[in-house]
Amino acid sequence: MKKNILTMREQEVFQLLVLNKSTKEIAHELNISEKTVRNHISNAIQKLGVKGRAGAVVELIRMGVLDI
């Protein structure tokens, strides 16, 4: 898989997720709606071919996309 498989916004959302931020906190921080946050997460999960947020985080770390 390519490192840049996710959009910058999807990467930003997951970077905040690994900091244990809630959907509401991520929405507030990025100035987007909670629904948009959930859409970004859902799109990323589909692109990565994994199940759930945790699976996406693990895959993104493995790919070197997320810094923890």
C-alpha positions in Angstrom: 0.0 0.0 0.0 1.0 3.6 -0.6 1.9 5.8 2.2 -0.4 8.5 0.9 -3.5 6.3 0.6 -5.3 8.7 3.0 -6.2 12.3 2.5 -4.4 14.8 4.7 -7.7 15.4 6.6 -8.1 11.6 7.3 -4.5 11.5 8.6 -5.2 14.5 10.8 -8.3 12.8 12.2 -6.4 9.6 13.0 -3.5 11.5 14.5 -6.0 13.0 17.0 -7.6 9.6 17.5 -4.3 8.1 18.7 -4.1 11.0 21.2 -7.3 9.6 22.7 -9.5 12.5 21.5 -13.2 11.8 21.1 -15.2 12.4 17.9 -16.6 15.6 19.5 -13.1 16.8 20.4 -11.7 16.1 17.0 -14.6 17.9 15.3 -14.1 20.9 17.6 -10.3 21.0 17.0 -10.6 20.7 13.2 -13.6 22.9 13.0 -15.7 20.3 11.2 -18.9 18.4 12.2 -18.9 15.2 14.2 -20.6 13.5 11.2 -17.7 14.6 9.0 -15.2 13.2 11.5 -17.1 9.8 11.4 -17.1 10.0 7.6 -13.3 10.5 7.5 -12.8 7.5 9.8 -15.2 5.3 7.8 -13.5 6.2 4.5 -10.1 5.5 5.9 -11.2 2.1 7.3 -12.6 1.2 3.8 -9.4 2.3 2.0 -7.2 0.4 4.4 -9.4 -2.7 4.2 -9.5 -3.2 8.0 -12.2 -3.6 10.6 -12.7 -0.7 13.0 -10.8 2.2 14.2 -8.2 0.2 16.1 -7.5 -1.9 13.1 -7.0 1.3 11.1 -4.6 2.8 13.7 -2.5 -0.4 13.7 -2.3 -0.4 9.9 -1.4 3.2 9.8 1.4 2.8 12.3 2.6 -0.3 10.4 2.7 1.8 7.2 4.6 4.6 8.9 1.7 7.1 8.4 1.0 7.7 12.1 3.5 8.8 14.7 2.8 7.7 18.2 
